[in-house]
Amino acid sequence: MRFESPWLLLLLVPLAALVAWRFRDAIPLPLPTTGQAARIAPTWRVRLRRLPALLRALALAAIVVALARPQHGTEQVRDISQGIAIEMVVDRSSSMGERIRYGGRTMARLDAVKEVFREFIDPQEGTMGGRPDDLIGMTAFAQYADTVCPLTLSHTTLIELLDSVRLVEDRREDGTAIGDAVALAAARLRKAEDALGNLPADNSDYEIKRKVIILLTDGENNAGDRSVADAGRLCQQWGIKVYAVGVGGTRSVRTPVGSLSAPMRPGFDDRALREISESTGGKYWLATSADTLREAHKEINDLEKTEIETVRYLDYREAFGPWALGALLLLSIEALLRQTILRVTP
C-alpha cells in the first residue's frame, strides 16, 4: 500500500498530542476524609465517560488517513522480446562430403557445419550462448531447395530436424542451387510475421527486429532457376541481410620437411557470395577449417544481438473509502452516546 499524499499523515502528530492531553490524569477532588472516597463506587457511566472523546480521536485519525489517499498497487511485469528471424541455408551437395578438421577429428564438411550450427543456436552447446529468443528456420539444398524446418522458437525441434539433413545420394539430384535456396529462405523470412500467430501466449509481445540469412556452401551456383544475383536483389527488396560462409577444407602438401596441411579453397569463384553479402549489408567469410567456420558464426552472433526489454508498471486502486466510512461510523456512534446514555448536563 502507498499514500498519494503521505505528508498529510503528519497531522496525526498534533492529534496524538491532543489525545494525550485530554486523557491526562484527572485533577484530584479534595474530600474531608479518605473513608468517604473509599465508599464511592464508580458507575459504568463514569467508567465510559472518556469513550466519546476516544471515538472522536479515532474518527479524526481515520479522516487524516483517508485524506492521505491510501492506494493498493499491483505490480505487473511484462517482457518484450525483440528477436531476429534467421534462416540457415545449408548446402548438402555431394561436395560437402569432402573432409575437414573439427575438434581434433576429420569429418565431412556437412557434419562440421551441423556441429557449429548446434553451437550457434543451442545455449548448452559451445561458448556462443545460443539464440533462445530468435525465430530460426532451415533450408537445405542441392539440385533443389527444400525447407527443412519453418521459422520457430522451438529450437529443440530444429536441432532434431538438423540430424535429418544428409548428403545427396541420387546423382540426378546433385548440384548447387544457391540462388533458388536463398530466394526460398528470403520468401520464408518475408512472411516471418505470420509465424508469430503460432507462438505461445507467453510470447504475445514478441517482435521481429531484423531478418537474416546465413548461407553455408562450398560450391558454385550451377542449378535452379535463379542466379545468386537475382536472389540478392530479392533480399535487398525485402530488407534481408545475408551472411555467406564459403566452406573449404585442407589438403596434404609434401614438403622437404614432411607433409603439411594447406588450406584448399572451395571449388567456386567466391565473388558472387561476396557481392550478395555486401549488397545486403552482410558479410562474407572463407572458412577453410572448422575453427574459422566457428569464428564466422561467433562474429555473426556478436553482430546480430537480440534484445529483451522488461517493463514493470503498477496498477493502483484507491483505498480511502473504508477509512472515510469508518470515520463516519465512529462520529455517528460518538454523537449517539453523547445524546443518550453518556449525555452530560451542565
C-alpha positions as CSV (number, residue, x, y, z in Angstrom):
1,M,0.0,0.0,0.0
2,R,1.1,3.6,-0.7
3,F,-0.2,7.1,0.0
4,E,-0.8,9.7,-2.7
5,S,-0.3,12.5,-0.1
6,P,1.8,11.0,2.7
7,W,2.7,14.4,4.1
8,L,-0.9,14.7,5.5
9,L,-0.1,11.9,7.9
10,L,1.9,14.5,9.8
11,L,-1.5,15.7,11.2
12,L,-1.6,12.6,13.3
13,V,1.2,14.0,15.5
14,P,-0.7,17.0,16.9
15,L,-3.8,14.8,17.1
16,A,-1.9,12.3,19.2
17,A,-0.6,15.1,21.4
18,L,-4.2,16.4,21.9
19,V,-5.5,13.0,22.8
20,A,-2.7,12.6,25.4
21,W,-3.5,16.0,26.9
22,R,-7.3,15.2,27.1
23,F,-6.7,11.8,28.7
24,R,-4.2,13.0,31.3
25,D,-4.9,12.2,34.9
26,A,-7.9,13.9,36.4
27,I,-7.4,16.7,38.9
28,P,-7.9,15.3,42.4
29,L,-11.0,16.3,44.3
30,P,-10.4,17.1,48.0
31,L,-12.7,15.3,50.4
32,P,-12.9,15.6,54.2
33,T,-11.8,12.0,54.8
34,T,-10.4,9.2,52.8
35,G,-13.1,6.9,54.1
36,Q,-15.7,8.8,52.3
37,A,-13.8,8.4,49.0
38,A,-13.5,4.6,49.5
39,R,-17.2,4.3,49.9
40,I,-17.9,6.0,46.5
41,A,-18.1,3.2,43.8
42,P,-17.6,4.4,40.1
43,T,-20.6,3.7,37.9
44,W,-20.4,2.3,34.4
45,R,-21.2,5.7,33.1
46,V,-18.2,7.1,34.9
47,R,-16.0,4.4,33.5
48,L,-17.2,5.1,30.0
49,R,-17.0,8.9,30.3
50,R,-14.0,9.1,28.0
51,L,-15.3,6.9,25.3
52,P,-16.9,9.6,23.2
53,A,-13.6,11.6,23.2
54,L,-11.7,8.4,22.2
55,L,-14.2,7.7,19.4
56,R,-13.8,11.3,18.1
57,A,-10.0,11.0,18.2
58,L,-10.1,7.7,16.2
59,A,-12.5,9.3,13.7
60,L,-10.2,12.2,13.2
61,A,-7.3,9.8,12.7
62,A,-9.3,7.9,10.1
63,I,-10.1,11.1,8.3
64,V,-6.5,12.1,8.2
65,V,-5.6,8.7,6.7
66,A,-8.4,9.0,4.1
67,L,-7.2,12.5,3.1
68,A,-3.7,11.0,2.5
69,R,-5.3,8.7,-0.1
70,P,-4.1,5.2,0.6
71,Q,-3.8,3.1,-2.6
72,H,-3.2,-0.5,-3.3
73,G,-0.9,-1.3,-6.2
74,T,-0.4,-4.5,-8.1
75,E,2.9,-4.8,-9.9
76,Q,2.7,-6.1,-13.5
77,V,5.9,-7.4,-15.2
78,R,5.9,-7.7,-19.0
79,D,8.9,-9.0,-21.1
80,I,9.1,-7.6,-24.6
81,S,11.4,-9.7,-26.7
82,Q,12.8,-8.3,-29.9
83,G,14.2,-11.3,-31.7
84,I,15.9,-11.8,-35.0
85,A,14.4,-14.1,-37.7
86,I,17.2,-16.2,-39.0
87,E,17.1,-18.7,-42.0
88,M,20.0,-21.1,-42.1
89,V,20.7,-22.1,-45.7
90,V,22.8,-25.3,-45.8
91,D,24.4,-26.9,-48.9
92,R,24.0,-30.7,-48.9
93,S,25.5,-31.4,-52.3
94,S,28.0,-34.3,-52.7
95,S,31.0,-31.9,-52.5
96,M,30.0,-31.2,-48.9
97,G,31.3,-34.8,-48.2
98,E,34.9,-33.6,-48.5
99,R,36.9,-33.8,-45.3
100,I,37.6,-31.0,-42.9
101,R,39.2,-30.9,-39.4
102,Y,36.9,-30.4,-36.5
103,G,37.7,-30.9,-32.8
104,G,40.8,-32.9,-33.5
105,R,38.9,-35.2,-35.9
106,T,38.4,-35.3,-39.7
107,M,34.8,-35.3,-40.8
108,A,32.7,-34.3,-43.8
109,R,32.1,-30.6,-44.3
110,L,28.4,-31.0,-43.8
111,D,28.9,-32.7,-40.4
112,A,31.2,-29.9,-39.3
113,V,28.6,-27.3,-40.4
114,K,25.9,-29.1,-38.4
115,E,28.1,-29.2,-35.3
116,V,28.9,-25.5,-35.5
117,F,25.2,-24.8,-36.2
118,R,24.3,-26.6,-32.9
119,E,26.8,-24.4,-31.0
120,F,25.2,-21.4,-32.6
121,I,21.6,-22.0,-31.6
122,D,21.8,-24.2,-28.5
123,P,22.8,-22.4,-25.2
124,Q,24.0,-25.7,-23.8
125,E,26.5,-26.3,-26.6
126,G,29.8,-24.4,-27.0
127,T,30.5,-20.9,-25.9
128,M,28.3,-18.8,-28.1
129,G,25.4,-18.6,-25.6
130,G,22.7,-19.8,-28.0
131,R,19.9,-17.9,-29.7
132,P,16.9,-18.7,-27.4
133,D,14.9,-15.6,-28.4
134,D,15.3,-15.8,-32.2
135,L,13.0,-17.3,-34.7
136,I,15.2,-19.8,-36.6
137,G,14.4,-21.9,-39.7
138,M,16.4,-24.0,-42.0
139,T,16.6,-24.5,-45.8
140,A,18.8,-27.3,-47.3
141,F,19.7,-27.5,-51.0
142,A,21.5,-29.4,-53.7
143,Q,19.9,-29.6,-57.1
144,Y,16.7,-28.4,-55.4
145,A,16.0,-26.3,-52.4
146,D,13.7,-27.6,-49.6
147,T,12.5,-26.2,-46.3
148,V,13.8,-28.5,-43.5
149,C,12.2,-26.5,-40.7
150,P,9.9,-23.4,-40.7
151,L,10.7,-20.5,-38.5
152,T,10.3,-21.5,-34.9
153,L,11.3,-20.7,-31.3
154,S,11.3,-24.4,-30.6
155,H,15.0,-25.0,-31.2
156,T,14.9,-28.5,-29.8
157,T,12.7,-29.5,-32.7
158,L,15.1,-27.6,-35.1
159,I,18.1,-29.5,-33.8
160,E,16.3,-32.8,-34.2
161,L,15.5,-31.9,-37.8
162,L,19.1,-30.9,-38.3
163,D,20.1,-34.5,-37.9
164,S,17.9,-35.4,-40.9
165,V,20.0,-33.3,-43.3
166,R,22.1,-35.7,-45.3
167,L,24.4,-35.6,-48.3
168,V,22.5,-36.1,-51.6
169,E,22.6,-39.7,-52.6
170,D,20.9,-39.6,-56.0
171,R,23.3,-38.2,-58.6
172,R,20.3,-36.9,-60.6
173,E,19.6,-34.6,-57.6
174,D,23.2,-33.5,-57.1
175,G,24.0,-29.8,-57.9
176,T,24.2,-26.5,-56.2
177,A,21.1,-24.3,-56.5
178,I,22.3,-21.4,-54.3
179,G,20.1,-18.8,-56.0
180,D,16.9,-20.9,-55.5
181,A,17.8,-21.7,-51.9
182,V,18.4,-18.1,-50.9
183,A,15.2,-17.0,-52.7
184,L,13.2,-19.7,-50.8
185,A,14.7,-18.6,-47.5
186,A,14.0,-15.0,-48.3
187,A,10.4,-15.8,-49.1
188,R,10.1,-17.5,-45.7
189,L,11.5,-14.5,-43.9
190,R,9.3,-12.2,-45.8
191,K,6.3,-14.0,-44.2
192,A,8.0,-14.3,-40.9
193,E,5.3,-12.2,-39.1
194,D,2.8,-15.0,-40.0
195,A,4.7,-17.4,-37.7
196,L,4.1,-15.1,-34.7
197,G,0.4,-16.2,-34.7
198,N,1.6,-19.7,-33.7
199,L,3.7,-18.6,-30.8
200,P,2.5,-19.4,-27.2
201,A,0.7,-16.8,-25.2
202,D,3.8,-16.1,-23.2
203,N,5.4,-14.7,-26.4
204,S,2.5,-12.5,-27.4
205,D,4.7,-9.4,-27.3
206,Y,7.4,-10.9,-29.5
207,E,8.7,-8.5,-32.2
208,I,11.0,-9.3,-35.2
209,K,13.8,-6.8,-35.1
210,R,15.7,-7.9,-38.2
211,K,15.7,-10.7,-40.8
212,V,18.9,-12.6,-41.6
213,I,20.1,-15.4,-43.9
214,I,23.2,-17.4,-43.0
215,L,24.3,-19.2,-46.2
216,L,26.8,-22.1,-45.9
217,T,28.1,-23.6,-49.2
218,D,31.2,-25.0,-50.8
219,G,30.1,-24.9,-54.4
220,E,29.2,-22.7,-57.4
221,N,25.7,-21.9,-58.4
222,N,25.1,-24.5,-61.2
223,A,21.4,-25.4,-60.8
224,G,18.0,-23.9,-60.3
225,D,16.1,-21.1,-62.0
226,R,17.6,-18.1,-60.2
227,S,21.1,-16.7,-60.1
228,V,22.8,-15.6,-56.9
229,A,22.5,-12.0,-58.1
230,D,18.7,-12.5,-58.6
231,A,18.3,-13.8,-55.1
232,G,20.4,-10.9,-53.8
233,R,18.1,-8.4,-55.4
234,L,15.1,-10.1,-53.6
235,C,16.9,-9.8,-50.3
236,Q,17.6,-6.2,-50.9
237,Q,14.0,-5.5,-51.8
238,W,12.7,-7.3,-48.7
239,G,15.3,-5.8,-46.3
240,I,17.0,-9.2,-45.6
241,K,20.7,-9.3,-44.7
242,V,22.8,-12.2,-46.0
243,Y,25.9,-13.6,-44.2
244,A,27.6,-16.0,-46.5
245,V,30.2,-18.6,-45.5
246,G,32.3,-20.4,-48.1
247,V,33.2,-23.8,-46.6
248,G,36.6,-25.0,-47.8
249,G,39.0,-27.7,-46.5
250,T,42.6,-28.7,-46.3
251,R,44.9,-30.8,-48.5
252,S,48.1,-32.6,-47.7
253,V,51.2,-31.0,-49.3
254,R,54.5,-32.8,-49.4
255,T,57.5,-30.5,-48.5
256,P,61.1,-31.2,-47.8
257,V,60.3,-31.2,-44.1
258,G,57.3,-33.5,-44.4
259,S,53.6,-33.4,-45.1
260,L,51.8,-30.2,-44.2
261,S,48.1,-29.3,-44.3
262,A,47.3,-26.4,-46.6
263,P,44.0,-24.6,-47.0
264,M,42.0,-25.6,-50.0
265,R,39.7,-23.0,-51.5
266,P,36.1,-24.1,-52.3
267,G,35.5,-25.0,-55.9
268,F,33.9,-21.8,-56.9
269,D,34.5,-18.1,-57.6
270,D,33.5,-16.6,-54.4
271,R,32.8,-13.2,-56.0
272,A,29.1,-13.9,-56.2
273,L,28.8,-14.7,-52.5
274,R,30.9,-11.7,-51.6
275,E,28.6,-9.5,-53.7
276,I,25.3,-10.8,-52.3
277,S,26.7,-10.3,-48.7
278,E,27.9,-6.8,-49.3
279,S,24.9,-5.7,-51.3
280,T,22.5,-6.7,-48.5
281,G,24.6,-5.3,-45.6
282,G,26.0,-8.6,-44.5
283,K,29.5,-10.1,-44.7
284,Y,31.4,-12.9,-46.4
285,W,33.8,-15.4,-44.8
286,L,36.0,-18.1,-46.4
287,A,36.2,-20.9,-43.9
288,T,38.9,-23.4,-44.7
289,S,38.7,-25.2,-41.3
290,A,36.1,-25.8,-38.6
291,D,37.9,-23.2,-36.4
292,T,37.4,-20.5,-39.0
293,L,33.8,-21.7,-39.6
294,R,33.2,-21.3,-35.8
295,E,34.8,-17.9,-35.8
296,A,32.5,-16.8,-38.6
297,H,29.5,-17.9,-36.5
298,K,30.8,-16.2,-33.4
299,E,31.2,-12.9,-35.4
300,I,27.6,-13.3,-36.7
301,N,26.5,-14.0,-33.1
302,D,28.1,-10.7,-32.0
303,L,26.8,-8.7,-34.9
304,E,23.2,-9.8,-34.5
305,K,22.2,-9.3,-30.9
306,T,18.7,-9.9,-29.6
307,E,17.1,-7.6,-27.1
308,I,14.8,-8.3,-24.2
309,E,13.1,-5.3,-22.5
310,T,11.4,-5.8,-19.2
311,V,8.6,-3.4,-18.5
312,R,7.3,-3.0,-14.9
313,Y,4.2,-1.0,-14.1
314,L,1.9,-0.6,-11.1
315,D,-1.9,-0.6,-11.3
316,Y,-3.1,1.5,-8.3
317,R,-6.6,1.3,-6.7
318,E,-7.9,3.9,-4.3
319,A,-8.4,2.6,-0.8
320,F,-9.6,5.7,1.1
321,G,-13.2,4.6,1.1
322,P,-13.1,2.3,4.1
323,W,-11.2,4.9,6.2
324,A,-13.8,7.6,5.4
325,L,-16.7,5.2,6.1
326,G,-15.0,4.2,9.4
327,A,-14.7,7.8,10.4
328,L,-18.3,8.5,9.7
329,L,-19.3,5.4,11.7
330,L,-17.2,6.4,14.7
331,L,-18.6,10.0,14.7
332,S,-22.1,8.7,14.5
333,I,-21.5,6.4,17.5
334,E,-20.0,9.3,19.4
335,A,-22.9,11.6,18.7
336,L,-25.4,8.8,19.7
337,L,-23.6,8.2,23.0
338,R,-23.3,11.9,23.9
339,Q,-27.1,12.4,23.3
340,T,-28.2,9.2,25.1
341,I,-26.6,7.2,27.9
342,L,-23.5,9.3,28.2
343,R,-25.2,12.6,28.0
344,V,-23.6,15.3,30.2
345,T,-25.8,18.1,31.6
346,P,-24.2,21.3,32.8
